[in-house]
Amino acid sequence: MKLTQWRLNQIKTLTECAALFGLASARTYQRYETGETRADADLVEVIVRQTDGQVTATDMHITRLDWLRANRPEKFAGLAATTPEAAE
């Protein structure tokens, strides 16, 4: 499940989620939620634990890849398989 969907299901604000995950600001949290910023492994573990596994490390990775494809497509130029589904 995407982090955004988890937050909406929990009826939490960006600020509440930032505090839950130990982040300094709602904007910082929002950047992780959209994939604009890649979360470090320790933060991903906090997210997985705090969401009771509803948001996984793979979910976070896919969110980041989606953001990169939309905003930095040049990073994928010439790559044949860039998604787990395409690699199968």
Biopython code that builds the backbone (N, CA, C, O; Angstrom):
import numpy as np
from Bio.PDB.StructureBuilder import StructureBuilder

atoms = [
    (1, "MET", "N", (0.850, -1.171, 0.000)),
    (1, "MET", "CA", (0.000, 0.000, 0.000)),
    (1, "MET", "C", (0.896, 1.233, 0.000)),
    (1, "MET", "O", (1.921, 1.276, 0.680)),
    (2, "LYS", "N", (0.497, 2.209, -0.757)),
    (2, "LYS", "CA", (1.261, 3.463, -0.757)),
    (2, "LYS", "C", (1.066, 4.195, 0.564)),
    (2, "LYS", "O", (0.018, 4.091, 1.202)),
    (3, "LEU", "N", (2.083, 4.927, 0.956)),
    (3, "LEU", "CA", (2.058, 5.671, 2.213)),
    (3, "LEU", "C", (0.893, 6.665, 2.235)),
    (3, "LEU", "O", (0.256, 6.847, 3.272)),
    (4, "THR", "N", (0.619, 7.297, 1.117)),
    (4, "THR", "CA", (-0.506, 8.237, 1.037)),
    (4, "THR", "C", (-1.819, 7.533, 1.366)),
    (4, "THR", "O", (-2.628, 8.036, 2.145)),
    (5, "GLN", "N", (-2.016, 6.372, 0.765)),
    (5, "GLN", "CA", (-3.260, 5.639, 1.007)),
    (5, "GLN", "C", (-3.365, 5.223, 2.463)),
    (5, "GLN", "O", (-4.443, 5.297, 3.054)),
    (6, "TRP", "N", (-2.254, 4.785, 3.048)),
    (6, "TRP", "CA", (-2.270, 4.418, 4.467)),
    (6, "TRP", "C", (-2.696, 5.611, 5.317)),
    (6, "TRP", "O", (-3.551, 5.483, 6.192)),
    (7, "ARG", "N", (-2.089, 6.781, 5.052)),
    (7, "ARG", "CA", (-2.417, 7.991, 5.831)),
    (7, "ARG", "C", (-3.895, 8.331, 5.707)),
    (7, "ARG", "O", (-4.552, 8.633, 6.703)),
    (8, "LEU", "N", (-4.416, 8.282, 4.492)),
    (8, "LEU", "CA", (-5.823, 8.607, 4.279)),
    (8, "LEU", "C", (-6.739, 7.592, 4.969)),
    (8, "LEU", "O", (-7.763, 7.965, 5.540)),
    (9, "ASN", "N", (-6.370, 6.317, 4.914)),
    (9, "ASN", "CA", (-7.158, 5.281, 5.603)),
    (9, "ASN", "C", (-7.175, 5.502, 7.115)),
    (9, "ASN", "O", (-8.170, 5.218, 7.784)),
    (10, "GLN", "N", (-6.067, 6.008, 7.640)),
    (10, "GLN", "CA", (-5.951, 6.252, 9.084)),
    (10, "GLN", "C", (-6.542, 7.602, 9.497)),
    (10, "GLN", "O", (-6.644, 7.911, 10.685)),
    (11, "ILE", "N", (-6.927, 8.396, 8.505)),
    (11, "ILE", "CA", (-7.473, 9.736, 8.720)),
    (11, "ILE", "C", (-6.491, 10.572, 9.553)),
    (11, "ILE", "O", (-6.851, 11.154, 10.577)),
    (12, "LYS", "N", (-5.261, 10.608, 9.085)),
    (12, "LYS", "CA", (-4.202, 11.374, 9.744)),
    (12, "LYS", "C", (-3.764, 12.517, 8.840)),
    (12, "LYS", "O", (-3.862, 12.431, 7.616)),
    (13, "THR", "N", (-3.288, 13.569, 9.452)),
    (13, "THR", "CA", (-2.749, 14.697, 8.688)),
    (13, "THR", "C", (-1.282, 14.442, 8.382)),
    (13, "THR", "O", (-0.660, 13.545, 8.951)),
    (14, "LEU", "N", (-0.741, 15.243, 7.477)),
    (14, "LEU", "CA", (0.689, 15.168, 7.181)),
    (14, "LEU", "C", (1.504, 15.426, 8.449)),
    (14, "LEU", "O", (2.506, 14.756, 8.697)),
    (15, "THR", "N", (1.075, 16.382, 9.230)),
    (15, "THR", "CA", (1.779, 16.727, 10.473)),
    (15, "THR", "C", (1.750, 15.569, 11.464)),
    (15, "THR", "O", (2.765, 15.275, 12.096)),
    (16, "GLU", "N", (0.620, 14.919, 11.607)),
    (16, "GLU", "CA", (0.527, 13.770, 12.513)),
    (16, "GLU", "C", (1.451, 12.635, 12.077)),
    (16, "GLU", "O", (2.102, 12.002, 12.908)),
    (17, "CYS", "N", (1.502, 12.383, 10.779)),
    (17, "CYS", "CA", (2.376, 11.321, 10.274)),
    (17, "CYS", "C", (3.839, 11.693, 10.442)),
    (17, "CYS", "O", (4.658, 10.837, 10.776)),
    (18, "ALA", "N", (4.174, 12.939, 10.219)),
    (18, "ALA", "CA", (5.553, 13.370, 10.430)),
    (18, "ALA", "C", (5.973, 13.096, 11.863)),
    (18, "ALA", "O", (7.064, 12.577, 12.103)),
    (19, "ALA", "N", (5.127, 13.434, 12.805)),
    (19, "ALA", "CA", (5.435, 13.193, 14.217)),
    (19, "ALA", "C", (5.521, 11.694, 14.511)),
    (19, "ALA", "O", (6.419, 11.258, 15.231)),
    (20, "LEU", "N", (4.614, 10.917, 13.972)),
    (20, "LEU", "CA", (4.595, 9.472, 14.185)),
    (20, "LEU", "C", (5.899, 8.818, 13.727)),
    (20, "LEU", "O", (6.401, 7.895, 14.368)),
    (21, "PHE", "N", (6.443, 9.312, 12.602)),
    (21, "PHE", "CA", (7.657, 8.720, 12.039)),
    (21, "PHE", "C", (8.925, 9.445, 12.484)),
    (21, "PHE", "O", (10.019, 9.123, 12.019)),
    (22, "GLY", "N", (8.786, 10.419, 13.382)),
    (22, "GLY", "CA", (9.952, 11.114, 13.931)),
    (22, "GLY", "C", (10.590, 12.106, 12.990)),
    (22, "GLY", "O", (11.798, 12.336, 13.046)),
    (23, "LEU", "N", (9.783, 12.699, 12.123)),
    (23, "LEU", "CA", (10.293, 13.674, 11.148)),
    (23, "LEU", "C", (10.063, 15.093, 11.635)),
    (23, "LEU", "O", (9.140, 15.361, 12.405)),
    (24, "ALA", "N", (10.916, 15.996, 11.176)),
    (24, "ALA", "CA", (10.889, 17.376, 11.654)),
    (24, "ALA", "C", (9.689, 18.182, 11.152)),
    (24, "ALA", "O", (9.222, 19.092, 11.836)),
    (25, "SER", "N", (9.193, 17.851, 9.963)),
    (25, "SER", "CA", (8.116, 18.682, 9.412)),
    (25, "SER", "C", (7.188, 17.872, 8.514)),
    (25, "SER", "O", (7.539, 16.799, 8.022)),
    (26, "ALA", "N", (6.001, 18.420, 8.320)),
    (26, "ALA", "CA", (5.023, 17.801, 7.435)),
    (26, "ALA", "C", (5.530, 17.797, 5.995)),
    (26, "ALA", "O", (5.273, 16.849, 5.253)),
    (27, "ARG", "N", (6.239, 18.833, 5.599)),
    (27, "ARG", "CA", (6.762, 18.895, 4.226)),
    (27, "ARG", "C", (7.794, 17.795, 3.983)),
    (27, "ARG", "O", (7.827, 17.199, 2.906)),
    (28, "THR", "N", (8.621, 17.530, 4.965)),
    (28, "THR", "CA", (9.591, 16.435, 4.842)),
    (28, "THR", "C", (8.850, 15.118, 4.662)),
    (28, "THR", "O", (9.187, 14.324, 3.783)),
    (29, "TYR", "N", (7.847, 14.890, 5.490)),
    (29, "TYR", "CA", (7.041, 13.676, 5.363)),
    (29, "TYR", "C", (6.405, 13.606, 3.986)),
    (29, "TYR", "O", (6.423, 12.549, 3.355)),
    (30, "GLN", "N", (5.846, 14.700, 3.509)),
    (30, "GLN", "CA", (5.170, 14.726, 2.213)),
    (30, "GLN", "C", (6.123, 14.328, 1.087)),
    (30, "GLN", "O", (5.713, 13.651, 0.144)),
    (31, "ARG", "N", (7.363, 14.733, 1.173)),
    (31, "ARG", "CA", (8.350, 14.369, 0.148)),
    (31, "ARG", "C", (8.589, 12.860, 0.109)),
    (31, "ARG", "O", (8.805, 12.295, -0.963)),
    (32, "TYR", "N", (8.551, 12.210, 1.263)),
    (32, "TYR", "CA", (8.660, 10.753, 1.291)),
    (32, "TYR", "C", (7.395, 10.115, 0.743)),
    (32, "TYR", "O", (7.454, 9.118, 0.022)),
    (33, "GLU", "N", (6.267, 10.685, 1.082)),
    (33, "GLU", "CA", (4.980, 10.147, 0.654)),
    (33, "GLU", "C", (4.842, 10.179, -0.866)),
    (33, "GLU", "O", (4.297, 9.249, -1.461)),
    (34, "THR", "N", (5.332, 11.242, -1.490)),
    (34, "THR", "CA", (5.221, 11.365, -2.944)),
    (34, "THR", "C", (6.348, 10.675, -3.692)),
    (34, "THR", "O", (6.241, 10.420, -4.891)),
    (35, "GLY", "N", (7.432, 10.371, -2.982)),
    (35, "GLY", "CA", (8.585, 9.773, -3.636)),
    (35, "GLY", "C", (9.603, 10.801, -4.093)),
    (35, "GLY", "O", (10.624, 10.442, -4.680)),
    (36, "GLU", "N", (9.343, 12.063, -3.836)),
    (36, "GLU", "CA", (10.277, 13.121, -4.225)),
    (36, "GLU", "C", (11.628, 12.919, -3.548)),
    (36, "GLU", "O", (12.672, 13.216, -4.128)),
    (37, "THR", "N", (11.601, 12.415, -2.323)),
    (37, "THR", "CA", (12.814, 12.127, -1.565)),
    (37, "THR", "C", (12.822, 10.650, -1.212)),
    (37, "THR", "O", (11.796, 10.084, -0.835)),
    (38, "ARG", "N", (13.983, 10.035, -1.337)),
    (38, "ARG", "CA", (14.143, 8.621, -0.984)),
    (38, "ARG", "C", (14.377, 8.509, 0.520)),
    (38, "ARG", "O", (15.230, 9.196, 1.082)),
    (39, "ALA", "N", (13.619, 7.648, 1.149)),
    (39, "ALA", "CA", (13.781, 7.426, 2.586)),
    (39, "ALA", "C", (14.964, 6.493, 2.833)),
    (39, "ALA", "O", (15.127, 5.494, 2.133)),
    (40, "ASP", "N", (15.783, 6.820, 3.821)),
    (40, "ASP", "CA", (16.875, 5.942, 4.221)),
    (40, "ASP", "C", (16.302, 4.660, 4.820)),
    (40, "ASP", "O", (15.146, 4.619, 5.243)),
    (41, "ALA", "N", (17.120, 3.629, 4.847)),
    (41, "ALA", "CA", (16.679, 2.309, 5.306)),
    (41, "ALA", "C", (16.107, 2.344, 6.717)),
    (41, "ALA", "O", (15.117, 1.668, 6.997)),
    (42, "ASP", "N", (16.711, 3.117, 7.605)),
    (42, "ASP", "CA", (16.206, 3.162, 8.978)),
    (42, "ASP", "C", (14.815, 3.782, 9.050)),
    (42, "ASP", "O", (13.979, 3.338, 9.838)),
    (43, "LEU", "N", (14.560, 4.802, 8.238)),
    (43, "LEU", "CA", (13.231, 5.412, 8.207)),
    (43, "LEU", "C", (12.219, 4.452, 7.583)),
    (43, "LEU", "O", (11.082, 4.364, 8.048)),
    (44, "VAL", "N", (12.614, 3.746, 6.553)),
    (44, "VAL", "CA", (11.713, 2.759, 5.946)),
    (44, "VAL", "C", (11.307, 1.725, 6.992)),
    (44, "VAL", "O", (10.141, 1.336, 7.052)),
    (45, "GLU", "N", (12.240, 1.281, 7.804)),
    (45, "GLU", "CA", (11.918, 0.321, 8.863)),
    (45, "GLU", "C", (10.927, 0.902, 9.864)),
    (45, "GLU", "O", (10.020, 0.203, 10.315)),
    (46, "VAL", "N", (11.092, 2.171, 10.212)),
    (46, "VAL", "CA", (10.144, 2.835, 11.119)),
    (46, "VAL", "C", (8.756, 2.858, 10.479)),
    (46, "VAL", "O", (7.758, 2.569, 11.139)),
    (47, "ILE", "N", (8.700, 3.200, 9.207)),
    (47, "ILE", "CA", (7.412, 3.270, 8.499)),
    (47, "ILE", "C", (6.757, 1.893, 8.458)),
    (47, "ILE", "O", (5.564, 1.765, 8.733)),
    (48, "VAL", "N", (7.525, 0.870, 8.120)),
    (48, "VAL", "CA", (6.973, -0.487, 8.070)),
    (48, "VAL", "C", (6.422, -0.884, 9.441)),
    (48, "VAL", "O", (5.326, -1.438, 9.533)),
    (49, "ARG", "N", (7.161, -0.609, 10.483)),
    (49, "ARG", "CA", (6.707, -0.973, 11.838)),
    (49, "ARG", "C", (5.483, -0.171, 12.267)),
    (49, "ARG", "O", (4.517, -0.735, 12.781)),
    (50, "GLN", "N", (5.524, 1.143, 12.055)),
    (50, "GLN", "CA", (4.420, 1.998, 12.508)),
    (50, "GLN", "C", (3.134, 1.746, 11.727)),
    (50, "GLN", "O", (2.044, 2.028, 12.225)),
    (51, "THR", "N", (3.249, 1.221, 10.512)),
    (51, "THR", "CA", (2.058, 0.918, 9.711)),
    (51, "THR", "C", (1.674, -0.559, 9.823)),
    (51, "THR", "O", (0.828, -1.047, 9.075)),
    (52, "ASP", "N", (2.302, -1.262, 10.762)),
    (52, "ASP", "CA", (2.052, -2.696, 10.953)),
    (52, "ASP", "C", (2.225, -3.489, 9.657)),
    (52, "ASP", "O", (1.485, -4.436, 9.388)),
    (53, "GLY", "N", (3.209, -3.086, 8.867)),
    (53, "GLY", "CA", (3.523, -3.794, 7.631)),
    (53, "GLY", "C", (2.594, -3.501, 6.471)),
    (53, "GLY", "O", (2.730, -4.098, 5.403)),
    (54, "GLN", "N", (1.650, -2.588, 6.665)),
    (54, "GLN", "CA", (0.736, -2.247, 5.567)),
    (54, "GLN", "C", (1.460, -1.492, 4.454)),
    (54, "GLN", "O", (1.094, -1.596, 3.283)),
    (55, "VAL", "N", (2.488, -0.734, 4.827)),
    (55, "VAL", "CA", (3.361, -0.078, 3.857)),
    (55, "VAL", "C", (4.694, -0.810, 3.960)),
    (55, "VAL", "O", (5.269, -0.895, 5.045)),
    (56, "THR", "N", (5.185, -1.333, 2.855)),
    (56, "THR", "CA", (6.410, -2.115, 2.852)),
    (56, "THR", "C", (7.562, -1.330, 2.221)),
    (56, "THR", "O", (7.364, -0.274, 1.621)),
    (57, "ALA", "N", (8.756, -1.871, 2.372)),
    (57, "ALA", "CA", (9.925, -1.272, 1.718)),
    (57, "ALA", "C", (9.736, -1.269, 0.205)),
    (57, "ALA", "O", (10.140, -0.322, -0.470)),
    (58, "THR", "N", (9.131, -2.310, -0.322)),
    (58, "THR", "CA", (8.860, -2.363, -1.767)),
    (58, "THR", "C", (7.891, -1.262, -2.172)),
    (58, "THR", "O", (8.067, -0.637, -3.218)),
    (59, "ASP", "N", (6.879, -1.018, -1.361)),
    (59, "ASP", "CA", (5.939, 0.077, -1.643)),
    (59, "ASP", "C", (6.675, 1.408, -1.714)),
    (59, "ASP", "O", (6.430, 2.217, -2.609)),
    (60, "MET", "N", (7.574, 1.627, -0.768)),
    (60, "MET", "CA", (8.341, 2.874, -0.743)),
    (60, "MET", "C", (9.228, 2.984, -1.982)),
    (60, "MET", "O", (9.358, 4.061, -2.565)),
    (61, "HIS", "N", (9.829, 1.883, -2.376)),
    (61, "HIS", "CA", (10.699, 1.866, -3.553)),
    (61, "HIS", "C", (9.896, 2.167, -4.826)),
    (61, "HIS", "O", (10.329, 2.958, -5.664)),
    (62, "ILE", "N", (8.749, 1.545, -4.963)),
    (62, "ILE", "CA", (7.910, 1.780, -6.143)),
    (62, "ILE", "C", (7.445, 3.223, -6.200)),
    (62, "ILE", "O", (7.405, 3.820, -7.276)),
    (63, "THR", "N", (7.093, 3.789, -5.054)),
    (63, "THR", "CA", (6.693, 5.201, -5.010)),
    (63, "THR", "C", (7.823, 6.090, -5.517)),
    (63, "THR", "O", (7.591, 7.017, -6.293)),
    (64, "ARG", "N", (9.049, 5.803, -5.076)),
    (64, "ARG", "CA", (10.209, 6.586, -5.527)),
    (64, "ARG", "C", (10.423, 6.418, -7.027)),
    (64, "ARG", "O", (10.661, 7.403, -7.727)),
    (65, "LEU", "N", (10.341, 5.179, -7.535)),
    (65, "LEU", "CA", (10.507, 4.955, -8.968)),
    (65, "LEU", "C", (9.430, 5.680, -9.770)),
    (65, "LEU", "O", (9.728, 6.264, -10.812)),
    (66, "ASP", "N", (8.197, 5.649, -9.306)),
    (66, "ASP", "CA", (7.109, 6.356, -9.993)),
    (66, "ASP", "C", (7.405, 7.847, -10.078)),
    (66, "ASP", "O", (7.195, 8.471, -11.118)),
    (67, "TRP", "N", (7.895, 8.416, -8.974)),
    (67, "TRP", "CA", (8.212, 9.846, -8.964)),
    (67, "TRP", "C", (9.354, 10.140, -9.938)),
    (67, "TRP", "O", (9.296, 11.110, -10.693)),
    (68, "LEU", "N", (10.373, 9.314, -9.917)),
    (68, "LEU", "CA", (11.504, 9.518, -10.825)),
    (68, "LEU", "C", (11.076, 9.410, -12.282)),
    (68, "LEU", "O", (11.492, 10.224, -13.106)),
    (69, "ARG", "N", (10.257, 8.426, -12.612)),
    (69, "ARG", "CA", (9.789, 8.281, -14.002)),
    (69, "ARG", "C", (9.025, 9.515, -14.455)),
    (69, "ARG", "O", (9.158, 9.951, -15.598)),
    (70, "ALA", "N", (8.225, 10.073, -13.559)),
    (70, "ALA", "CA", (7.415, 11.242, -13.906)),
    (70, "ALA", "C", (8.228, 12.530, -13.954)),
    (70, "ALA", "O", (7.933, 13.422, -14.749)),
    (71, "ASN", "N", (9.245, 12.630, -13.112)),
    (71, "ASN", "CA", (9.960, 13.897, -12.965)),
    (71, "ASN", "C", (11.406, 13.890, -13.451)),
    (71, "ASN", "O", (11.984, 14.952, -13.683)),
    (72, "ARG", "N", (11.990, 12.718, -13.607)),
    (72, "ARG", "CA", (13.373, 12.590, -14.077)),
    (72, "ARG", "C", (13.484, 11.430, -15.073)),
    (72, "ARG", "O", (14.264, 10.502, -14.858)),
    (73, "PRO", "N", (12.707, 11.480, -16.164)),
    (73, "PRO", "CA", (12.685, 10.344, -17.102)),
    (73, "PRO", "C", (14.045, 10.034, -17.720)),
    (73, "PRO", "O", (14.285, 8.909, -18.158)),
    (74, "GLU", "N", (14.928, 11.015, -17.757)),
    (74, "GLU", "CA", (16.257, 10.775, -18.340)),
    (74, "GLU", "C", (17.034, 9.701, -17.579)),
    (74, "GLU", "O", (17.938, 9.080, -18.138)),
    (75, "LYS", "N", (16.694, 9.479, -16.316)),
    (75, "LYS", "CA", (17.363, 8.441, -15.525)),
    (75, "LYS", "C", (17.066, 7.048, -16.056)),
    (75, "LYS", "O", (17.793, 6.103, -15.748)),
    (76, "PHE", "N", (16.011, 6.906, -16.845)),
    (76, "PHE", "CA", (15.596, 5.604, -17.345)),
    (76, "PHE", "C", (15.847, 5.433, -18.836)),
    (76, "PHE", "O", (15.484, 4.408, -19.414)),
    (77, "ALA", "N", (16.459, 6.417, -19.455)),
    (77, "ALA", "CA", (16.727, 6.347, -20.894)),
    (77, "ALA", "C", (17.588, 5.126, -21.201)),
    (77, "ALA", "O", (18.655, 4.942, -20.615)),
    (78, "GLY", "N", (17.117, 4.301, -22.119)),
    (78, "GLY", "CA", (17.883, 3.145, -22.553)),
    (78, "GLY", "C", (17.756, 1.911, -21.682)),
    (78, "GLY", "O", (18.366, 0.887, -21.989)),
    (79, "LEU", "N", (16.992, 1.973, -20.616)),
    (79, "LEU", "CA", (16.801, 0.803, -19.757)),
    (79, "LEU", "C", (15.601, 0.005, -20.243)),
    (79, "LEU", "O", (14.533, 0.569, -20.481)),
    (80, "ALA", "N", (15.767, -1.284, -20.389)),
    (80, "ALA", "CA", (14.681, -2.131, -20.892)),
    (80, "ALA", "C", (13.672, -2.455, -19.804)),
    (80, "ALA", "O", (12.476, -2.230, -19.982)),
    (81, "ALA", "N", (14.139, -2.981, -18.680)),
    (81, "ALA", "CA", (13.224, -3.386, -17.610)),
    (81, "ALA", "C", (13.489, -2.516, -16.384)),
    (81, "ALA", "O", (14.526, -2.645, -15.733)),
    (82, "THR", "N", (12.536, -1.623, -16.074)),
    (82, "THR", "CA", (12.730, -0.720, -14.935)),
    (82, "THR", "C", (11.727, -0.957, -13.827)),
    (82, "THR", "O", (11.728, -0.241, -12.826)),
    (83, "THR", "N", (10.868, -1.955, -13.991)),
    (83, "THR", "CA", (9.907, -2.253, -12.937)),
    (83, "THR", "C", (10.005, -3.729, -12.570)),
    (83, "THR", "O", (10.421, -4.545, -13.392)),
    (84, "PRO", "N", (9.632, -4.073, -11.363)),
    (84, "PRO", "CA", (9.646, -5.490, -10.991)),
    (84, "PRO", "C", (8.772, -6.322, -11.917)),
    (84, "PRO", "O", (9.105, -7.466, -12.226)),
    (85, "GLU", "N", (7.644, -5.749, -12.365)),
    (85, "GLU", "CA", (6.741, -6.480, -13.260)),
    (85, "GLU", "C", (7.400, -6.739, -14.608)),
    (85, "GLU", "O", (7.233, -7.817, -15.179)),
    (86, "ALA", "N", (8.148, -5.765, -15.124)),
    (86, "ALA", "CA", (8.782, -5.915, -16.428)),
    (86, "ALA", "C", (9.929, -6.918, -16.384)),
    (86, "ALA", "O", (10.265, -7.523, -17.401)),
    (87, "ALA", "N", (10.523, -7.094, -15.220)),
    (87, "ALA", "CA", (11.665, -8.005, -15.095)),
    (87, "ALA", "C", (11.229, -9.471, -15.063)),
    (87, "ALA", "O", (12.043, -10.370, -15.274)),
    (88, "GLU", "N", (9.957, -9.703, -14.800)),
    (88, "GLU", "CA", (9.468, -11.094, -14.690)),
    (88, "GLU", "C", (9.293, -11.744, -16.026)),
    (88, "GLU", "O", (8.892, -12.906, -16.099)),
]
sb = StructureBuilder()
sb.init_structure("model")
sb.init_model(0)
sb.init_chain("A")
sb.init_seg("    ")
for serial, (resi, resn, name, xyz) in enumerate(atoms, 1):
    if name == "N":
        sb.init_residue(resn, " ", resi, " ")
    sb.init_atom(name, np.array(xyz, "f"), 0.0, 1.0, " ", f" {name:<3s}", serial, name[0])
structure = sb.get_structure()
